[in-house]
């Protein structure tokens, strides 16, 4: 089962065993970084539970892939599979997607109405709530009521990057499954098979992708020298002293301030998600920017900056 999902052997085994034995939890939380297959696994799970060819559920395939249920889920038009996410919330609020920051109680209430209605045509109603870590307190409280009285033939799957903001009362009522970052070999093999990249490039991209297939896909086709940003490189690679000296020489010649500004812009994006972990790096970058504006020797500023970033990564990670 779950053959279309890359990696995640342990999780596939857990869910497959549950499906085969009929011991399915009424609620789950899938935790892990972006691009490791959480949403795909949830959708495939829904497909397996609703496939019209009963016997397939007992096989390793899990789904027939051809019945009306499998096809509707594939096309995202199955009336018993519900996504409770920013896209749905934007639709409900008649607002644009970009404005969505938290999942609100009104959206959970909308879900609860659907939970209370009769099943449309499938065997199981599945609700996928994402990003669960962005539920505000009122929404989480409201969801708790549904979890406390699990409705029949309904599975609720929370999808989250981390569990820190999710109340313990919710976590105690759901089964937690941790999705690990994908292995570099898994990603590079996938790239070679699906994106016709050669082994060396696949390895390079896999190294930079931080275990995320989504990152890897974005990096395919980009020219490393031009597009793989320096911030991403510092996040993912270990630099030797000789690399750093060479790097600062090249960048000082090409435009130190532009480079530091680009790194600041990217670090700020990470800062929104992980303020505590990104703040020290952002401080270093901002201090270097000030020195460059004061016309301190660019190569010296960059040398210090890159050594400091490198140390920071070794000590605690930039992210
Ligand atoms: Zn089917």
Boltz pocket constraint, residues with backbone or C-beta under 6 A from the ligand:
constraints:
  - pocket:
      binder: B
      contacts: [[A, 47], [A, 50], [A, 51], [A, 52], [A, 53], [A, 63], [A, 64], [A, 65], [A, 66], [A, 67], [A, 68], [A, 69], [A, 70], [A, 71]]
      max_distance: 6.0
